[in-house]
Amino acid sequence: MSLRAIWIDFLFNCATGTKKVRTLLTPVGVVIFGLFMISFVVLAKISDKVFNFPTISNLYGSIPLIFFGFILTGWSVFHFLKVKGTPVPLNPPPKLVSSGPYSYARNPMLTGIFFIMFGIGLWIGSLSLIMVFTPLFILLNTLELKKIEEPELEKRLGRTYLEYKQKTPMFIPSFKHYHKDISK
């Protein structure tokens, strides 16, 4: 059995396991993702210094990006919490969430995080965060979603998720394909 298959099974077992275990694992998932995100910012600042990149700080340009990112992320989290789940793959909602921002894109929460990362890059004046590390962060998250989270969702939610996946873009909303909340 491959490491990928083991990880998918682990997520599936956590997601379908007891509430107590899921609740205990939620902070672990939050901390790991937070450290992952922070490490990209730190590595970008180090790269800026090592390669002597110019500082391109723009506080006024960063505020709308960060604000929009927090609003989109918060709106997404609210829809997960509404059905008694969390954004952490170890403690996901028990059913498909296709309401609110999820009716436009499958991963609006990460889209919000991407906006926050670009905004932070602009705020702290990190050319490498904007041009290298945020795109790398997006790539790695996309690969993880495609190779780990989506197969787990297909295994756990079956046909409902497959139909949703077929109709709903991954990150960038397609308003012409907007569909009604199918999770009810």
N, C-alpha and C positions, 0 to 999 in steps of 0.2 A: 504494500500500500504506500502510495507517495505521501510526502510531507503535506502537499496541497490537500489530498483527500483526508488525511488525518485532521488537518486544521478545519476543513469544512465540516467533518463529523463532530469535532469538538464544539464548534459554534452551534451546530444543529442540536447537539445534546444539551448545551447550556440554554439555548433558546426555548427548548421544549422541556427543560428540567424544572425543578422546584423553584418557587418564587424566592425562597430564602437564599438559594445559591445564586440566582440571577441578581438579587439585591446586593449580595456581598461582592459580586464581581463587577458591578456597575462602576464604582469608584476606581477600580483598577483600570478599566477600559478608558475612563475619562483621563486619568493621569497619564497613561501610555500615549494616548492621542495628543494630549497637551504637550508632553515632552517631545514628541515627534515634531509637532508644529514649531515649538520653541527652538529645537535644534536647527531647523532650517533658517530661522532668523539669525541665530548666533553664528552658524557657518557662513551665512551671507555677509555679516558684518566682518568676520575674520577675513573672508575673501576680498572684500572691499579694501581692507588695509594691506593685505599681502600684495594684491595687484595694483594698489594705489589708484582705485577707481575714483572718479570725481563724485562729490556729494550732490545729489539732485533733490534735496529736501523741498517739499511743497506741502505745508500743513493744510492750506486751503483746498488743495486737490485731494488730499488724503481723507479729509473728514467725510465727504459724501460717500467714498468707497467703503470706509469702515462703518459708517452709519447704515448704509444699505446692506452691507454684509451682516451686521448684527440684527437688523430687522428681519431679513430673510432667514437667518439661522434661528432666531427666536420664534418666528412664525412656524417654522418647520418643527422645532422641538415641541411647541405647543400642541401640534397635531399628533405627535407621538404620545405625549403625556395624556392627551384626551382619551386615548384608547388603552391607557395603562401600560405603556411601553416607554422605553428610553431610546436615545440615539445610539447607545452602545450596542454593538452587534451581539454582545453576550446577554443582553436583556432587552430584546426588541419588542415591539408591539405584537400581541398575539395574532393579529390579523393584518392584512394589507392596508396600508394607509394611502388613500388616493384622494384625499380631500385637501383643501387649501392649496398650498404651493405644490403639493404632490399631484395635483390634477394637471399641472403644466410640465413638470419635470420629475424624474425618478429620484434625483439626488439634490433637491434644492438646498438642503442644509450644507452640503459640501460646496455648492456654488457660492453660498454666503461666506463660507470660510475662505474660499479663493479670493473673493472681493476684499475680505479683511486682510489677507496676506499681501495683496497688491497695495492696499491702503497703508499698511504698516511699512512696506518698502518705500513708498513715497514719503511717508511721515519721517522716517529715520534717515532718508536720503541714501538708501542702499540700492545702487544700480544692479548689483548681483542678485539681490532678493527679487527685484522686479523682472530682470531679464533671464536669470538662470534658475534660482532656487524655487521661486513660486511655480514656474512652469514644470520643474522637476517634481515638486510636491503634487501638482495636478496629475502628472503622468503616473507617479507611483500610486496615488489614490485611485486613479482610473483602472490601473492594472489590478490592484487589490479588489476593487469592486467586481471587475469582470471575471477574475480567476477564483475568488473566494466568496464574497458576499452574495453575488447573484446566483451562483450554483446552490448556495445554502438556502436562499429564498425560494428558488425553484423546487428544491427538495421539501422545504417546509410548507410552502403555500401552493405548490402545484400549478394547475391550469390558471388559476386566478392571477398569479404573478406573471406567468408567461404571456397572457393576454394583455396585461397592464404594460409589460416590458415592450411588447410589440407596438403598442399605441402611444407610448409616452417616451419622449427623448430623455437621454441620460442627465444632461446638465442644462442645456440651453433650451428654454421653453419654446415650444412651437404652438402659438395660439390658434393656428388653424386646425390643430389636432386636439384641441382642448376636449376633454371628456368629463362626464359627470363622475362624481364620487361613486366608485363601485364597491367600496368596502362595507357598505351597509347591508 
